[in-house]
Amino acid sequence: MNPPNPPSTDPQHAAPPPVSLRQAFPFWLKLGCIGFGGPAGQIALMHRELVEQRRWISERRFLHALNFCMLLPGPEAQQLATYIGWLLHRTRGGLVAGALFVLPSLAILTVLSWLYIAFGHLAVVAGLFYGIKPAVTAIVLQAAHRIGTRTLRNGWLWAIAAASFAAIFVFELPFPAIVLAAALIGHLGGRIDPARFASGGGHAAAPSAGPALIDDDTPPPPHARFRWRRLAWIAAAGALLWAAPMGLLAATLGWQHTFTQMGWFFTKAALLTFGGAYAVLPYVYQGAVSHYGWLTPGQMIDGLALGETTPGPLIMVVAFVGFVGAYVQALFGPEARFLAGAAAAALVTWFTFLPSFLFILAGGPWVESTHGDLKFTAPLTAITAAVVGVILNLALFFGYHVLWPAGIDGRFDWAAAAIALGAAVALLRYKRKVVHVIAACALAGLLLRTLAG
C-alpha cells in the first residue's frame, strides 16, 4: 500500500505544509465575506478552496464531514466550516471559522434590514424587490438541483427523495419525522444493498489535486479523539452559555416579552429543525409570521431575498426577522427603533447558532472515528437524499406566494413568472452566479414596475 503522502518535488503531488490558525484566519474571514449563493454555493466554494486548491482536507474526509453536518439541525455550511476549522486547529479554530462565517453577514443584514424597513415603501425599493422575489424561487430550485445531482446516484436515493417530497408536500409530515424515516431506510438499505448507500460523490476533486494536509488515511489528531471528560465540559459550557442570557431576559423583561420569546423560539428552531437553512425556513415562517406576527408573509420573502444577496449562511434571515419584529414594535421607544432592531438581530443570531457550535465540538470526535463505517454513512446518505425532496417543496412554497400574491383565487402574476423562468434558465442552463442573477432580476422588476406605474 502506498503511503498517503509520498515524497515528491512536484508540489501538486506532495502534501501542503502545515497551516497555522493565524494563516487560516484570513481565509475564514474571506469566506464569511464572499460566501454567496446559499448553502449549496457556500459548500461548493469551500470544496473548491479547501479540497481542490489549498488541499487542506481530502475529498473523502470533506464529504464525510458534510454528511454529518447534513444530519444535524441548523445551517450545514456554517457547521462544515466550524468542523474543518476545529479539525485543523482545535476548539479555537472551530470557533474562529464558525464565527467569521456569521459575523460579516450579521453586520450587513442589520444595515440592510434597517434600509428595508425604513425606506421599503419607496417605489424604487418596491420595484427592486418585485424582481428579486421570483429570483429567490429559482435559486431555491437550483439548490435542489445541485444537491440532487451530487446525492441522487441511484434508484434507491431517487425514491427516498420522492417519498420525502410527498411526505412534506402532500401529508405535511414534520421534517424530523422524515429524517428519522430516511435514517432507518438508510440503515436497512446499507445492510441489504451496501453499494447503493456508500458515501461519495458530488464534488469530484480535480485530477491534479494531490495529497491533502488531512488526507484519507491521516489519523485523527489528538484533540479529535473522543473523551468523556471533554464531552461533559462542552455540554456544561453550552448549557451555561444558553441559560445565562435566557435567564437574564426572563428575569428582567418577563417570559412574554418579545426578546424572551425570540430567544426561546429560535432556540427551538436551532434544535428541532433538520436539513439546513432551506428546511428550517418553513418552520421560521410559521412561527414568526403565523404565530407571533413579528412580520408579514411578504416581508418574510423579502427577508429571504436579502439573505440570498448577502454573504454568509442563508439562515441569517433570522437576523432580519428579529430586526423587523423589534423595530416595528419600537421596543426601546420610537426614537431608538434601530437600536432595538440591532439588539434583536444579535440576540436571535446567538440563540440560533450556539447549538451549531456545540454539535460540532461535541460530535466531531465521534464522527472522526467512523470513516468508512457503513453503519454510519448509509443513514447519512439517505438523509441527504431526503433533504432534496424538502428543498423542492420549499421552492414550490415560495413560488406559490410569488406567482399568486393574493392567493390561489387571485390573479396569476405573469411578469413574476417570466422573471422566475429567466432566473432559472440563467442559473441552471448558463451557470450564472447568484449575485449576478439577482441583480439582473432586480433591475427587471424595477423596469416593469416603472412601466406599469
Backbone hydrogen bonds, N-H to C=O, Kabsch-Sander energy under -0.5 kcal/mol:
donor,donor_aa,acceptor,acceptor_aa,energy
13,H,10,D,-2.1
14,A,11,P,-0.8
24,A,20,S,-2.0
25,F,21,L,-1.9
27,F,24,A,-0.6
28,W,24,A,-2.0
29,L,25,F,-2.3
30,K,26,P,-2.4
31,L,27,F,-2.8
32,G,28,W,-1.9
33,C,29,L,-1.2
34,I,30,K,-1.8
35,G,31,L,-1.2
36,F,34,I,-2.5
37,G,308,E,-0.7
41,G,37,G,-1.4
42,Q,38,G,-2.5
43,I,39,P,-2.7
44,A,40,A,-2.2
45,L,41,G,-2.3
46,M,42,Q,-2.6
47,H,43,I,-2.4
48,R,44,A,-2.5
49,E,45,L,-2.5
50,L,46,M,-3.3
51,V,46,M,-0.6
51,V,47,H,-1.9
52,E,47,H,-1.7
53,Q,48,R,-2.0
54,R,49,E,-3.1
56,W,50,L,-2.0
57,I,50,L,-1.3
58,S,214,I,-2.2
62,F,58,S,-2.4
63,L,59,E,-2.4
64,H,60,R,-2.2
65,A,61,R,-2.1
66,L,62,F,-2.4
67,N,63,L,-2.6
68,F,64,H,-1.5
69,C,65,A,-2.2
70,M,66,L,-2.2
71,L,67,N,-1.1
72,L,68,F,-1.1
74,G,273,T,-0.6
76,E,74,G,-0.6
79,Q,75,P,-2.1
80,L,76,E,-2.3
81,A,77,A,-2.1
82,T,78,Q,-2.2
83,Y,79,Q,-2.6
84,I,80,L,-2.5
85,G,81,A,-2.5
86,W,82,T,-2.5
87,L,83,Y,-2.7
88,L,84,I,-2.1
89,H,85,G,-2.5
90,R,86,W,-1.6
93,G,89,H,-1.8
94,G,90,R,-1.8
95,L,91,T,-2.5
96,V,92,R,-2.4
97,A,93,G,-2.6
98,G,94,G,-2.5
99,A,95,L,-2.4
100,L,96,V,-2.5
101,F,97,A,-1.0
102,V,98,G,-0.6
102,V,99,A,-1.2
103,L,99,A,-2.9
106,L,102,V,-2.1
107,A,103,L,-2.2
108,I,104,P,-2.3
109,L,105,S,-2.9
110,T,106,L,-2.0
111,V,107,A,-1.6
112,L,108,I,-2.6
113,S,109,L,-2.8
114,W,110,T,-1.6
115,L,111,V,-2.3
116,Y,112,L,-2.5
117,I,113,S,-2.7
118,A,114,W,-2.4
119,F,115,L,-2.1
120,G,116,Y,-1.7
122,L,119,F,-1.7
126,A,122,L,-2.5
127,G,123,A,-2.4
128,L,124,V,-2.1
129,F,125,V,-2.3
130,Y,126,A,-1.7
131,G,127,G,-1.3
132,I,128,L,-1.7
133,K,129,F,-2.2
135,A,131,G,-0.9
136,V,132,I,-1.9
137,T,133,K,-1.4
138,A,134,P,-1.7
139,I,135,A,-2.2
140,V,136,V,-2.4
141,L,137,T,-2.0
142,Q,138,A,-2.3
143,A,139,I,-2.0
144,A,140,V,-1.9
145,H,141,L,-2.0
146,R,142,Q,-2.9
147,I,143,A,-2.5
148,G,144,A,-2.1
149,T,145,H,-2.5
150,R,146,R,-1.3
151,T,147,I,-1.8
152,L,148,G,-2.8
153,R,151,T,-1.9
158,W,154,N,-1.9
159,A,155,G,-2.5
160,I,156,W,-2.0
161,A,157,L,-2.2
162,A,158,W,-2.5
163,A,159,A,-2.6
164,S,160,I,-2.3
165,F,161,A,-2.2
166,A,162,A,-2.3
167,A,163,A,-2.4
168,I,164,S,-1.9
169,F,165,F,-2.8
170,V,166,A,-1.9
171,F,166,A,-1.6
173,L,167,A,-2.6
177,A,174,P,-0.6
178,I,174,P,-1.5
179,V,175,F,-2.6
180,L,176,P,-2.3
181,A,177,A,-2.3
182,A,178,I,-2.6
183,A,179,V,-2.6
184,L,180,L,-2.2
185,I,181,A,-2.5
186,G,182,A,-2.8
187,H,183,A,-2.3
188,L,184,L,-2.5
189,G,185,I,-3.4
190,G,186,G,-2.5
191,R,187,H,-0.8
191,R,188,L,-0.6
192,I,188,L,-2.2
193,D,189,G,-3.2
196,R,193,D,-1.2
197,F,193,D,-0.7
197,F,194,P,-1.1
198,A,195,A,-0.8
202,G,150,R,-0.9
202,G,200,G,-0.6
204,A,202,G,-0.8
209,A,206,A,-2.1
213,L,55,R,-2.8
214,I,56,W,-0.9
215,D,213,L,-0.7
218,T,215,D,-1.2
224,A,221,P,-2.0
225,R,222,P,-1.4
231,L,227,R,-2.0
232,A,228,W,-2.4
233,W,229,R,-2.0
234,I,230,R,-2.3
235,A,231,L,-2.4
236,A,232,A,-2.3
237,A,233,W,-2.5
238,G,234,I,-2.6
239,A,235,A,-2.3
240,L,236,A,-2.1
241,L,237,A,-2.4
242,W,238,G,-1.5
243,A,239,A,-2.9
244,A,240,L,-2.4
246,M,242,W,-1.8
247,G,243,A,-3.0
248,L,244,A,-2.1
249,L,245,P,-2.3
250,A,246,M,-2.4
251,A,247,G,-2.4
252,T,248,L,-2.2
253,L,249,L,-2.7
254,G,249,L,-0.9
254,G,250,A,-0.7
257,H,254,G,-1.0
261,Q,257,H,-2.6
262,M,258,T,-2.5
263,G,259,F,-2.3
264,W,260,T,-2.2
265,F,261,Q,-3.0
266,F,262,M,-2.6
267,T,263,G,-1.2
268,K,264,W,-1.9
269,A,265,F,-2.3
270,A,266,F,-1.7
271,L,267,T,-1.7
272,L,268,K,-3.1
273,T,269,A,-0.8
275,G,70,M,-0.5
275,G,72,L,-0.8
279,A,276,G,-0.6
280,V,276,G,-1.8
281,L,277,A,-1.7
284,V,280,V,-2.2
285,Y,281,L,-3.1
286,Q,282,P,-2.4
287,G,283,Y,-2.2
288,A,284,V,-3.1
289,V,285,Y,-2.2
290,S,285,Y,-1.1
291,H,286,Q,-1.6
292,Y,287,G,-3.0
294,W,288,A,-2.2
295,L,288,A,-0.9
300,M,296,T,-2.0
301,I,297,P,-1.9
302,D,298,G,-2.2
303,G,299,Q,-2.5
304,L,300,M,-2.0
305,A,301,I,-2.2
306,L,302,D,-2.3
307,G,303,G,-2.4
308,E,304,L,-2.2
309,T,305,A,-1.4
310,T,306,L,-0.5
310,T,307,G,-0.6
312,G,35,G,-1.0
316,M,313,P,-1.9
317,V,314,L,-1.7
318,V,315,I,-2.2
319,A,316,M,-1.8
320,F,316,M,-0.8
321,V,317,V,-2.2
322,G,318,V,-2.7
323,F,319,A,-2.6
324,V,320,F,-2.8
325,G,321,V,-2.5
326,A,322,G,-2.2
327,Y,323,F,-2.7
328,V,324,V,-2.7
329,Q,325,G,-1.3
330,A,326,A,-0.6
330,A,327,Y,-0.9
331,L,326,A,-1.5
333,G,330,A,-2.1
336,A,333,G,-1.5
337,R,334,P,-0.6
340,A,336,A,-2.0
341,G,337,R,-2.6
342,A,338,F,-3.0
343,A,339,L,-2.4
344,A,340,A,-2.2
345,A,341,G,-2.5
346,A,342,A,-2.3
347,L,343,A,-2.2
348,V,344,A,-2.7
349,T,345,A,-1.7
350,W,346,A,-2.0
351,F,347,L,-2.0
352,T,348,V,-1.9
353,F,349,T,-2.2
354,L,350,W,-2.0
357,F,353,F,-1.6
358,L,354,L,-1.8
359,F,355,P,-2.9
360,I,356,S,-1.7
361,L,357,F,-2.7
362,A,358,L,-2.4
363,G,359,F,-2.6
364,G,360,I,-2.5
367,V,363,G,-2.2
368,E,364,G,-2.5
369,S,365,P,-0.6
369,S,366,W,-1.0
370,T,367,V,-2.0
373,D,370,T,-2.3
374,L,372,G,-0.9
376,F,373,D,-1.6
377,T,373,D,-2.3
378,A,374,L,-2.3
380,L,376,F,-1.2
381,T,377,T,-2.5
382,A,378,A,-2.1
383,I,379,P,-2.3
384,T,380,L,-2.4
385,A,381,T,-1.7
386,A,382,A,-2.0
387,V,383,I,-2.0
388,V,384,T,-1.0
388,V,385,A,-0.6
389,G,385,A,-0.9
390,V,386,A,-1.5
391,I,387,V,-2.4
392,L,388,V,-2.0
393,N,389,G,-1.8
394,L,390,V,-1.8
395,A,391,I,-2.0
396,L,392,L,-1.8
397,F,393,N,-2.1
398,F,394,L,-2.5
399,G,395,A,-2.4
400,Y,396,L,-2.3
401,H,397,F,-1.3
402,V,398,F,-1.8
403,L,399,G,-2.8
404,W,400,Y,-2.2
407,G,404,W,-2.3
410,G,407,G,-2.0
413,D,403,L,-2.7
414,W,412,F,-1.2
417,A,413,D,-2.0
418,A,414,W,-2.2
419,I,415,A,-2.1
420,A,416,A,-2.6
421,L,417,A,-2.5
422,G,418,A,-2.4
423,A,419,I,-2.5
424,A,420,A,-2.5
425,V,421,L,-2.4
426,A,422,G,-2.3
427,L,423,A,-2.3
428,L,424,A,-3.1
429,R,424,A,-0.5
429,R,425,V,-1.9
430,Y,425,V,-1.6
432,R,426,A,-2.7
437,V,433,K,-2.2
438,I,434,V,-2.7
439,A,435,V,-2.2
440,A,436,H,-2.3
441,C,437,V,-2.6
442,A,438,I,-2.5
443,L,439,A,-2.0
444,A,440,A,-2.2
445,G,441,C,-2.7
446,L,442,A,-2.3
447,L,443,L,-2.4
448,L,444,A,-2.5
449,R,445,G,-2.4
450,T,446,L,-2.2
451,L,447,L,-2.5
452,A,448,L,-2.5
453,G,449,R,-1.9
